[in-house]
Amino acid sequence: MNGVNDQCRPGGTTPEPRFALVAFIAAVLALAASPRCLAAAIIYQTGFEAREGYTTNRDLVDQNGWIGDGSGGNGILDGVFPGEGQSAYVGFAPPSPGYSYLFVYQPINKVLPQVQFSANFSVFDSSNTNWDDFYWGVFNQRGDLLFNLDFDNYDLGVYYWLDGTNSRVWSGLTFTNAILYPVTLDVDFASNRWSATFNGAVLATNQPVTTIGSPLDLGDIDPGWIIFDTNAPGNNYLVFDDYVITASLPPPQLNWLGMVGQAPVLRLSGTPGMAFAIDGSTNLLNWLPLKTNTTTGGSFDYVDNAAVGLPRRFYRGRWTP
């Protein structure tokens, strides 16, 4: 087969030479189940930029599918950090009476074996001598808070909480106000373990995702504002940007099913509920998307009528955001 990646050889059968599309299934890239072929599929990402449809004259909640739980200030800021464009924030404006927190989130709601999360963020200090906590919380689809990272703006300490416990754990790390920091999470739902880094340093490692048997799936990953004293909320706030969720998944499998006349029929299979695409090429250099789909069953078929008459056609399958 012309140009097949031997480390990630797909299944299927090479079409016989009598078909005009010699080696049309060749060069399906990175599709085998070998561990070396695991791919990081983008589940969700945003930079909160105007080109994505975000505007600074509205709350973040209700823009592009973002939801709020609780009450308090939130929105989009421009030019907080040089070269970063627009960013999102929670905090600053006090919540409505009776509320002590605000979480904002983008619903993900997927069952995935392993998830990675990254973002850049900064905590800006209060000017009214009241200080609060800011969270990065991981929730399952049922709405359970599985665990969270806690950035305490009073002592500038970095902590974490596990579900089913009443005390937080200090990571040994601290932060400085108005400094942009990276944070990462690696959540292994399959083994009930998670790890995190803050500014490149280990924040926590090999901790249980749940200690009380909560469902191990991903609902959302939320920045949150927790008011320390509901009678005296701070006007501190959390600015966050470059929000990315990926999942370590076996790449989709692309197989040849046969021909309908002179048109090849392909089947792309992968993790149910994910979006994936079939691309085509005549030279292995220039690729065009042919079909994008999301299926609950984890596969779809595609008849490539546009390939009729071509001397050669190559295909590859991939995840799409």
N, C-alpha and C positions, 0 to 999 in steps of 0.2 A: 504494500500500500504506500502510496506516495506521501512522504512527509509525516507519517504518524509518529507521535511522541511515544517512544517505547516504554517510558516510565508510567504512562497514563493511557494505555491502549484501551479504546472503547470496545464494547461488545458489538455484535452485529456481524453481518456477512458482506464481503466485498461483492458488489454487483458483477455479473458476468460481462465480459468484454462486448457482447452483442449490444449492450445498452450504450447509447451515445455518451452518457455521463460516466466515463471511465473514472474510477476512484473518487466518486462524488462524496463518499463518506470519509475520505481520508482527511487527516489533520483536524479531527475533532479534538480540541485542546483540553487537556486536564480534566478528563471525565471519569477516570477509573476510581475505584474505591480504595486504592492504596493510601495509607496515612500520609505519605509525602505529597499527596494531591489534595489534601484538605484546603478549602478556600475560605477566605474571610468575606462572607456575603454582607453587604451593607443593608441593614434592616431599616435604618432611618438616619438622616443627617440634615443639619441646617446650620447656616451661619447667620440667620436672622437678617439677611440683606434685603434691600428694596427690590432687587431683581427676583427674589423669591416670593414677593408679594407682601412683605412686612412693612408696616408704616409706624412712624414715631408718634402719630397723633391719636393712637388708640392703645388700650390695654393689650398685653400679649394674649390674655385669655380671649378666645373666640377668633384669633387670627390663625389661619392655616391649621385648624384642628386642635389648637392648644386649649386645654381645659383647666379650670381652677377648682381647688377644694379648699374652702375657708374664705378668708377675706383679707384685703390689704392691697398695698400698692404693687403694681406690676406693669410692664410695658417694654418699649423698645427705645434705646438710646443710641445716638450717633456720635462717633468720634471720641468715645471715652478713652480708648487706647489708640495711639498713632498707628495708622496702617491697618487697623482691625475693622474699620467700617462700623456697621451697626451691631449692637449687642442687646441681649434681653436682660431684664432685671426683675427681682422680687424684693419688696420691702419699701422703706422710706415713708410712704403714706400710711397712717394708722389704720388698723382693721375696723370694721363696724363693731359696735358694742356687742359683747357676748362672744366674740371670736378671739382666738389666741394663736392662730396659725394661718398660713397660706402655703399650699403646695400647688405648683403648676406642672402640667404634664402633657405629653403627647401619647395617646393610647397606642400600645404596641400589640398586646394581647396575642402572644404566640407561645407555643410549646417548643422550646429549643433546648438542645442539650448543653450548649455552652455559649455565653454571650460576653462580649467585650464592650465597654463604654469608655468614652473619653470626652473631656470638655476642658475649656479654659475658663477660669473664673477669678473674681476678686471680691473681697468684702470691704465695703467702704464704711468708715466709722460714723458714729452718731455725733451730732453737735449739741444734743440735749442732755447729755450725761446719763442716758439710759442705754443699755446694751442687751442685745438678743443673741439667739443662736441661729445658724443657717445650716441646713441639711442638704445632703444628697441621699435620697431615700429610694430603695428598690422595693416595689410592690408587685404582688402576683395578680392574676386576673380577678381573683375574688376581692381584691382591695386590701389584703393583709400587708402591713409594712413588715417586710422580711428582715431587713437590717438597714442601717443608715450610717453615714459619716456626719459628724457633728463638728462644726467650726464655731467655737464659742467666742463671740466678739467682746466678752468681758475680760477673759484671761488670755485670749488669743491662742488657746490650745486646740489641738486637733484630736477628736475622740471618735469612737464608734459605739453603736448600740446593736445588740442582738435582740431578736424577738423573744418574748417570754422572760426577759430579764428586766430588772428595775434599776440597774446601775450601768453607767457608761464606762468605757475603758479608754484611758489616755494612750495615745499612740506613741508618745514621746516627742511628737513634732509640734511646732508652733507656726504661726503665719504672721504676716505683716499687712496692715491695711493698705489698700489701693495698689497692691502688687498683683500682677496677672500671673496665676499659677495654673499648671496642668494637673488634672486629676484623672486617674484611670481605675476601672474596675474590671476584674475578670471573674465572672460568675459561672461556676460549673454546676448547673442544675442536676446533671446526671449523677454527680457524686456528692451533692449537697455541701459544696465548699466554695468560698469566695476569697479573693485577695484584692488589695487596693494599693495604689501608690499616690503620693502627693508630692509634686515638684520633683519627681524622680526618686524619692525615698519611699521605702516600704512603710505603708500606713498600717496594714494588717495583712496577715497571710494565713491560709488554711483554716478559715473560720467557717462555722456552719451557716448555711443560707437560712435555715429555720431550725430552731431548737424545740419546736412544739408540734411538728408534723404538718405544717401548712403546705398547701399544694405548691409544688416546685415548677412554676411556670412564670413567664414574664408578662406582667401587666404594663408597667411603666417605670421609668427612672426619673425622679422628680427633684428639682431644686425646691427648697422650702425655707420659709421664714417662721421661726418659733418664737413667740413673744415671751420673754422672761417674766415680766410683770404686766398683766393686762391693763392695769391702771396707769402704767407709765411706759408705753412702748417706745423703743428707740426709733430714731429716723435713719438708722443704719440700713444698708441694703446690699444685696448680692447681685453682681453683674456677671453674666455667663455668656459664653460664645463657643462656636465650633463644636457643637453638640453632635456626637456620632455614636450610634449603636451598630455593632457588627455581630455576626454569629459565625463560629467555626463549624462549617458544614461540609459534608462530602459534596463535591461538585455534581451538578446534574448529569445524568447519564443519557446519551444520545444514541439511538439505535435506528438502523434501517429496517423498515417493515416490508419493503417491496416497491412496486411501481404501479401507478394508475395511468395506463397508456405509456407515455414517455416521461411522466412526472414522478420523481422519487417521493416516497412517503416516509416521514421520520417521526419517531416518538421521543419526546424529551420527558424524563422522569426525575423527580427530586423530592425534597422535603415538602410535605403537604402544606398548603396555605402560603407558600412563597411565590414570588413572581420570578419568572425566568424567560429567557429569550433564545431564539435560534438565529445565528448570524450566518451569512453566506459570503463566499469569496471565490474568485476564479484564479487567484495567484498567491494566496496565503499572506498577502501584504495588505490589501485593502479589503475591509470587511463592511458589510451592510446588514443592518438588522432586517430580518425577514418576518419574524413573528414574536410577539411578546404576549404572555398570558399568565394568569394566576388561577390555579385550580385547587379545590379542596381535596381532590383525590390524589394530587401529587404528580400528574402527568397530563400531557396533551399531544395530539397528533397534528402533523402539518404536511400538506401536499404542496410541493414546490413547483407549481405550474410555470413559474418564470424561468425554471432551469431547462425547459424543453428547448432543444436546439443548441445548447451550449456544449462545447467540446469537453468541458471539465467543470466540476463544481465541488467546492470544499465547504464543510460545515463545522460550526462549533456551538456548544451550548454554554450558557452562563446565567448566573443569578442577576437580577436587576433590582435596584432600590424600590 
